[in-house]
Every structure is written in C-alpha cells, then in structure tokens.
Amino acid sequence: MKFTELYPVGHKLELGTVHFSAESIIRYAEKFDPQPFHLSEEGAKNSVFDGLCASGWQTSASWMKCFLNYWTKEVKRLTSEGIEPPKLGPSPGIANLKWLHPVYAGDDVTYFATLLAARPLASRPGLLLNTTLNEGVNQHGELVVTFESKVLEFE
C-alpha cells in the first residue's frame, strides 16, 4: 500500500505530544547545544528569552521521536489488519526549518505531519518522493516549529 492511499494529500496526522521539562531541556543542552538560555534558569534570565527554553534542535528532534513512535504503532496496526504498510526509506533532507516561538520549560508541544505531495522519481524507478509539512504547536495553540521534509517510499 502507498502512503498516499493511507493519507491523502492534505490529511493532517497528529503524531504525539512531548512535555519539555526543565530537566530534559538542560540534559539535551548539556550534550548538544550548551548555550546559557538552555542550561539554566539563571542563564536564561540574562537572554532575550527571559526564561529557560529548549534548543530548536531539541524541538525538531522531538518531532522525529513522535513520528517514529507513531509510525511504529501504525506499521503494527496495518500488519495486524493484513495490510502491507508503505515502505518508507531514508530522507534526502528538509527545507524551510523555522523556530517560530520559544519552547519554555513546562510547555507541551503536539506534533503534526501533513502530506503535501508525492511523485515518482524519474531517476530512480520504483521510488516515490513524498513531501510533508511538519509542525509543532504548544499548549497555547502557538506554532513553535515548522519544516518541510522529503522521504523516499519504495513502491
């Protein structure tokens, strides 16, 4: 089954929600983005953010975590119903990544994916290129991250 048969262009999938605790923000920052406004409340007070906030990279990586959790469950569901799930392969990249609003300690971000387009690759018969719009929205309804991604699908 093709991805577009399950989720037509324009269909918005809710992938899951991530809670950004102060501890998770600091733990991520210590490993990957050690800037003062990600490392401590005190460091954040002296920044433009005026509060401890998550790295944009953590916000984006959390989308991927939600997508993989969603897709793992979806593959199990489809398989249990006797439906062969789409075979999604690697991603050739993303575009238009925007961090639109800080994600503060205590925020909950719900992630979404919407299929924008799917087309066969002329250069690689048997492969489709799917383009999705990916978004994260906080508990106040504010869009905090958005990007487009491409993923290969094996026919």
C-alpha positions in Angstrom: 0.0 0.0 0.0 1.2 3.5 -0.8 1.5 6.2 1.8 -0.9 8.4 -0.3 -3.5 5.6 -0.1 -3.5 5.8 3.6 -3.1 9.5 4.0 -4.1 11.6 1.0 -2.5 14.9 0.2 -3.7 17.5 2.8 -4.5 14.9 5.5 -3.0 16.1 8.8 -1.7 13.4 11.2 -1.4 14.1 14.9 1.9 12.3 15.9 2.0 12.9 19.6 2.9 15.3 22.3 6.1 16.0 24.2 6.4 17.6 27.6 9.5 19.8 27.8 10.6 19.7 31.5 13.4 21.9 32.8 15.5 18.7 33.4 15.0 17.5 29.8 15.9 20.9 28.3 19.1 21.1 30.4 20.1 17.5 29.7 19.7 18.0 26.0 21.6 21.3 26.1 24.5 19.9 28.0 25.0 17.3 25.3 24.2 19.2 22.1 23.5 22.9 22.5 25.2 24.3 25.6 24.1 27.9 25.4 23.2 29.8 28.7 19.5 30.1 27.9 19.2 26.3 27.5 21.4 25.4 30.5 19.8 27.2 33.5 17.0 29.5 34.5 19.6 32.0 35.7 21.4 32.0 32.4 18.1 32.4 30.6 17.1 35.4 32.6 20.0 37.3 31.0 18.9 36.5 27.5 16.3 37.7 25.1 14.1 34.7 26.1 13.8 35.7 29.8 13.2 32.0 30.7 14.7 28.6 30.3 13.8 27.4 26.8 14.6 24.3 24.7 17.0 24.3 21.9 15.4 24.5 18.5 17.3 21.3 17.7 15.6 19.6 20.6 12.2 20.8 19.4 12.9 19.4 15.9 14.3 16.1 17.2 11.2 15.7 19.3 9.1 15.8 16.1 11.2 12.9 14.8 10.8 11.0 18.0 7.0 11.4 17.8 6.9 10.5 14.1 8.9 7.3 14.7 6.7 6.3 17.7 3.6 7.0 15.6 4.9 5.1 12.5 6.0 2.1 14.6 2.4 1.8 16.0 0.9 2.3 12.6 3.0 -0.4 11.0 1.9 -2.8 13.7 -1.7 -1.8 13.3 -1.7 -2.2 9.5 0.2 -5.5 9.7 -2.4 -6.9 12.2 -5.1 -5.9 9.8 -3.4 -7.8 6.9 -2.4 -4.6 5.1 1.2 -4.3 3.9 2.4 -0.9 5.2 4.2 1.5 3.0 8.0 1.0 2.9 9.5 4.4 3.9 13.2 4.8 3.3 15.7 7.5 4.1 15.1 11.2 3.9 17.0 13.2 1.4 16.6 16.3 3.5 14.5 19.1 4.9 13.7 22.6 3.9 12.3 25.8 5.4 13.0 24.9 9.0 11.7 27.7 11.2 11.6 28.0 15.0 8.8 30.5 15.4 8.3 30.6 19.1 10.4 29.6 22.1 9.6 26.3 23.8 9.8 27.0 27.5 10.3 24.7 30.4 6.8 23.3 31.2 5.5 23.5 27.7 3.8 20.7 25.9 4.2 20.5 22.1 2.0 18.5 19.9 3.5 17.4 16.6 1.8 17.0 13.2 2.6 15.9 9.7 0.7 16.7 6.5 1.4 15.1 3.1 1.9 17.9 0.6 2.9 15.9 -2.5 4.1 12.5 -3.7 5.7 11.8 -7.1 7.7 9.0 -8.7 11.4 9.7 -9.1 12.3 9.6 -12.8 15.9 9.0 -12.0 15.1 6.0 -9.7 12.3 3.8 -10.9 10.4 2.1 -8.1 10.9 5.0 -5.7 8.4 7.8 -4.8 9.4 11.1 -3.2 6.9 12.2 -0.5 7.0 15.8 0.8 5.4 16.6 4.1 4.8 19.8 6.1 5.7 19.1 9.7 4.6 21.3 12.6 4.8 21.6 16.4 2.1 23.5 18.3 2.4 24.4 22.0 -0.4 24.2 24.6 -1.4 27.8 23.8 -2.0 27.0 20.1 1.2 28.8 19.1 3.1 27.3 16.2 6.6 26.7 17.5 8.4 24.8 14.7 7.7 24.1 11.1 9.6 22.5 8.3 9.2 20.5 5.1 10.7 17.1 4.8 11.2 14.6 2.0 11.1 10.9 2.5 11.6 8.1 -0.1 9.0 5.4 -0.4 9.7 2.1 -2.1 6.9 1.0 -4.5 
